[in-house]
Amino acid sequence: MKKILLTCLFFLIVISLVVSCERDDICAEATQTTPKLVIEFLNADGTGRSQSVINLAVREVGRDSSDVFRVFNSTSTIEIPLKTNAIETSYVFNLNSLGDTGGLTDTLTFSYATERFYVNRACGFRVNFIDFRARLENQADNPDSWIQRIEINERIIENESETHLFIYY
């Protein structure tokens, strides 16, 4: 009798553990989330060839100069995030940032409207950026300017498979 009672108790515990399990809420890597801004750097000589940047430090305007978002080296394409809770994001682009002189700097301001989409419980919301615009700030007043011009390739940012902005230098 005691053996039957223990066996029943064991099965009751096992069944209650199985029933109480819940699937994990993990956002799958293949799920599209909020896209980053894809920027490609091109040679300004008119050929339109990709040109790698050397020691490009990117930081948000208003942050301390030591608080760099990321340093990109020997690449012609970068991806940077835009603010999802604002309609504008500004970054300082510092070329040759590790050089003795501190490099050349330019400030770009990106403005946009946002569209929020519910993906699922695990991933939450994603944001697409529409009516994307970019402007080069204070280029005439900046003796350390290195960007010659910018060109918007896509006004709607909904994925990272396309280049959204070209920077000629």
C-alpha positions in Angstrom: 0.0 0.0 0.0 2.8 2.3 0.9 4.6 1.5 -2.4 1.4 2.3 -4.4 1.0 5.6 -2.6 4.6 6.6 -3.2 4.3 5.6 -6.9 1.1 7.7 -7.3 2.8 10.6 -5.5 5.8 10.4 -7.8 3.6 10.4 -11.0 1.6 13.3 -9.6 4.7 15.3 -9.1 6.0 14.5 -12.6 2.7 15.3 -14.2 2.5 18.6 -12.4 6.0 19.6 -13.5 5.3 18.8 -17.1 2.0 20.7 -17.1 3.5 23.7 -15.4 6.3 24.1 -18.0 6.0 27.1 -20.3 7.8 27.6 -23.6 10.7 30.1 -23.6 10.1 33.5 -25.0 13.2 33.9 -27.1 13.2 36.0 -30.2 14.5 34.0 -33.1 17.6 35.4 -34.9 15.7 35.2 -38.2 13.0 37.5 -37.0 13.3 41.0 -38.4 13.8 43.6 -35.7 14.3 47.3 -35.8 16.7 48.0 -38.7 19.9 50.0 -38.4 20.9 52.7 -40.8 23.3 51.3 -43.5 25.9 53.8 -44.7 28.3 53.2 -47.6 31.4 55.4 -48.1 32.3 56.3 -51.7 35.2 58.0 -53.4 34.3 61.6 -54.2 36.3 61.6 -57.4 33.2 60.9 -59.5 33.8 57.2 -60.1 31.4 56.0 -57.4 33.8 53.4 -56.1 33.5 52.2 -52.6 36.2 53.6 -50.3 37.2 52.1 -47.0 37.3 54.4 -43.9 40.2 54.2 -41.5 39.7 54.5 -37.8 36.2 56.0 -38.1 34.9 56.8 -34.6 31.1 57.4 -34.5 29.5 58.9 -31.4 26.2 60.5 -30.6 26.1 64.3 -30.4 25.9 65.4 -26.8 28.0 62.5 -25.5 31.5 62.8 -24.1 34.2 62.4 -26.8 35.4 59.4 -24.9 32.0 57.8 -25.1 32.3 56.4 -28.7 29.5 54.2 -30.1 32.0 52.3 -32.2 35.3 52.6 -34.1 35.1 51.2 -37.7 38.3 50.3 -39.4 39.0 49.3 -43.0 35.4 49.0 -44.1 33.3 50.8 -46.7 29.9 50.0 -45.1 28.7 50.6 -41.6 25.5 50.1 -39.7 24.4 52.5 -36.9 21.2 52.6 -34.9 18.7 55.4 -35.0 16.7 56.5 -31.9 13.3 54.8 -31.9 11.8 57.2 -29.3 12.7 60.4 -31.2 12.3 61.9 -34.6 16.0 62.9 -34.9 19.4 61.4 -34.3 22.8 63.2 -34.6 26.2 61.6 -34.8 29.7 62.9 -35.0 31.8 61.0 -37.6 35.5 61.3 -36.7 37.8 60.0 -39.5 41.3 58.9 -38.6 40.3 59.3 -34.9 43.4 57.4 -33.6 45.8 59.8 -35.4 48.1 62.3 -33.6 45.9 65.2 -34.6 42.6 63.6 -33.5 41.3 63.2 -37.1 38.7 65.0 -39.1 35.1 65.5 -37.9 31.7 66.1 -39.4 28.3 66.0 -37.8 25.3 64.4 -39.5 21.7 64.8 -38.4 19.1 62.2 -39.4 15.4 63.0 -39.2 12.5 60.6 -39.8 9.1 59.5 -38.7 8.6 56.1 -37.1 6.1 53.3 -37.6 5.8 50.7 -34.8 4.9 47.1 -35.5 4.1 44.4 -33.0 6.2 41.3 -33.9 5.4 38.8 -31.1 5.6 38.4 -27.4 9.2 37.3 -27.5 10.5 40.1 -29.8 8.2 42.9 -28.8 7.9 45.8 -31.2 10.0 46.7 -34.2 10.3 50.2 -35.7 10.5 51.2 -39.3 11.8 54.7 -40.2 9.9 56.6 -42.9 10.6 59.9 -44.7 14.3 59.5 -43.9 16.3 62.7 -44.3 20.0 63.5 -43.6 21.9 66.8 -43.4 25.5 67.7 -43.0 25.8 70.2 -40.1 28.0 73.4 -40.2 30.3 72.1 -43.0 31.3 75.7 -44.0 32.3 76.6 -40.4 34.3 73.4 -39.9 38.0 73.4 -40.9 38.3 69.7 -40.1 35.4 68.7 -42.4 36.1 65.6 -44.5 32.7 64.7 -46.0 32.2 66.3 -49.4 28.5 65.3 -49.9 25.8 62.9 -48.9 23.1 61.2 -50.9 20.0 59.4 -49.7 19.4 56.1 -51.4 16.3 54.9 -49.5 13.7 57.1 -47.8 12.1 54.2 -46.0 14.3 52.1 -43.7 12.7 48.7 -43.1 15.7 46.3 -43.5 19.4 46.2 -43.4 19.9 44.5 -46.8 20.0 47.8 -48.7 22.3 50.9 -48.4 20.3 53.8 -47.1 22.8 56.6 -47.3 26.0 57.2 -49.4 28.8 59.4 -48.0 31.2 60.8 -50.5 34.7 61.8 -49.3 
